[in-house]
Amino acid sequence: MADDYRYIPGFYFKVSFIDLQEKAVEAQFQDVSGIQAEIETEDVREGGENRFIHHLPKGAKFPNLVLKRALHALPSLIVQWAEDAIYNFNFRKCQIVVSLLNKKSMPVKSWAFFGAYPVKIQVTDLSAKDNTLVIESLEMTYKFSRSISL
């Protein structure tokens, strides 16, 4: 019997930042969103015939990648990288790889985001009447992404 899932659950994953230091930096996040790619189209009406519209492909469009996790008191290399870009306008692009893992912690499916850099840092609202963790959110833009099947 196979040891891997037939369908991959979305709760066991890792996020790696490559080219941020001499070696890859792995970070723990609770949410990853923005893994999406679509083709933009341009509508062109057929000349002399108003009933037909041709949808012509223009190019690929990628939304921003959003990573969320609980705010930690210790300094983080990833947060320092993001703050350096936003507050000091010092951009260092890196590659981000998001991998879904199997029971043996081996990647089953991955997505690579090339030329990524931070564009937004956000923390959840602070409230004295709630007993919840503060969540930090890092939003990255990137040049393009690729799905990697392993």
N, C-alpha and C positions, 0 to 999 in steps of 0.2 A: 504494500500500500504506500502511496506517495506520502512523503512527510510534509509537503507544502500544501497551502490552501489552493483550492481550485479557483476561488474568487478571493481577491486580495482585500483584507480589511484596511480601512483608512486610518486606524489609530496608532499603528506602529511604523514610525518613519524617522528619518534623520535628515538634518540640513547641514551641508558642508560648504564652507567658504574656501575657495581655492585661489591662490595668488594673493591672499591677504597678508600672509607671512611667508616664511621660507617653506613651511609645510601647510597642509590643509588644516583648517580650524573647524571643528564640529561644534554645533551648538544645539541646545534643546529648545524646541518651541512647542507650544500646545496647539497652535493653529497655523496653517499655511493656506493662503487663498491667492487666486490670480493665475492658477495654472490653466491657461487658456490660449488658444490661437484661432484666429479667424481671418478670412479673406474679405477685404473691403471690395465692394463692387460699385461701378458707375452705371447709372441707367442711361441708355441711349435709345431715343425713339427712332423707329424706322422711318426714313424719309418718304413722305407721301401716304403713309399708312399709319394712322393714329392708334390702331388697335394693338400694335405690337411694340413691346419694350424689350430691348436686349440688355441683359445684366452682364457687363464686362468686368473681369477681375482687374483690380488696381494693384493690390499688394497685400502682404500679411500685416496684421495688426495684433499687438500683444498688450494686454492690460498690465498694470503694475503688480509686482509680487508683494504680498503683504504677509509678514511674519509676526506672530503674537506669542508672548510668554509672560509669566509673572515677573514683576520687577524684582531684581536682586540687589542686595546692598553692596556686594563686591563689584569692583570695576570689571568691565567686560571689554575685550578687544573689539568685538563687533560694535558695541555701543560707542566706543571711542572712535572707531572708523566712521560711523554714521554722524556723530557729532562734529568730527573734523570736517566732513563734507558740508554739513548744513551751516555750522557756525563760522567756520574759517574759509569756506569755499575752496577747500582742498580735496579734489576728487581723485580717488584711486579706484579704478575699476577692477572688479574681480569676477570670477565665475562662481555661481552658486549652483549646487547640485542638491536636489530634493529626491530622496530615495525611499520607496516603500520597502519594508523589510519583512522577511518570513520568520517563522518560529526560531530559526537558528541565527537570527540577526544578520542575514545575508540579503543584499539588495535583490529585489524581484523586478522592479520597474523604477526608472529614474527619469528625471527631467533636469536638463542643464540650461542655465540662464547665463548667457555670455555678455560681457561688458556691463555688468550690473554695478549700480551705485545708488546710494540712498537719496531719497527726495523728501522723506517725511519721517519724523519721530513724534510719537504721541503716547500719552499715558491716559488711563481712564480717569474719570472725574473722582475727586476725593470727597468723601462724605463721612461725617462723624456718626451718622445714623445707620450706616451699613457696615457689616463685618465681612468684607470681601477683600481679596487680594487686589493689589494695583497691577494692572496689565499694561505692559509696554508694547507698542506696535511699531514696527519698522517697515517702511514702504520703500521698495526699490524699483527703479526703472531699469531697463536693459535693452540691448541691441536686438537680440533675437533668442529664441529658445529652441531646444530639440528634445524630443522624447527619445529615451534610450531604453531599448528592451535588452534584458540580460539573459 
